[in-house]
Amino acid sequence: QVQLVESGGGLVQPGGSLRLSCAASGSIFSTASMNWYRQAPGKQRELVATITSGSNTNYADSVKGRFTISTDNTKNTVYLQMNSLKPEDTAVYLCNAVILVTFPPRSYWGQGTQVTVSS
């Protein structure tokens, strides 16, 4: 059982920055793909950013150049640095881990952290 705990959400003004953290219960990054999703009320869940065990990254077009995903393996933590925030970035942000060495692959979710971008 993998536990994921997000933190760092809050209220920021347009153009501001925020860093989200997701702490995992074990050393899973060598066998997992880590993802950040977001979901706004009435909207479909959106994959925002992905980082693989080999540190390859991918981003949604809507956040490219503004968001950065990274990991600190010594702390078992994945981060999402969000810059130049826009009101349309407002959503619940969810940390997701997909464990690749099991069949079927196992997916774990954090409880989410609210990000609100408003003046």
LINKAZI-V525801 format. One record per backbone hydrogen bond with DSSP energy under -0.5 kcal/mol. CO is the residue of the C=O (numbers start at 1). NH is the residue of the N-H. If there is no record, write none. Layout:
co: (CO;CO)
nh: (NH;NH)
This chain:
co: (3;5;7;10;12;13;15;16;18;20;21;22;23;26;28;29;31;32;33;34;35;36;36;37;38;39;40;46;46;48;49;50;51;52;56;58;60;60;63;63;66;68;70;72;72;72;73;76;77;78;79;80;80;81;81;82;85;86;87;91;91;92;93;94;95;96;97;97;98;98;99;106;108;113;114;115;116;116)
nh: (25;23;21;116;118;16;84;85;82;80;7;78;5;28;31;32;100;34;98;51;96;48;49;94;46;92;43;38;48;60;36;58;34;55;52;50;63;64;66;67;83;81;79;75;76;77;76;24;72;22;70;20;82;68;83;18;15;89;90;93;115;39;113;37;110;35;99;108;33;100;106;99;97;93;10;91;12;118)
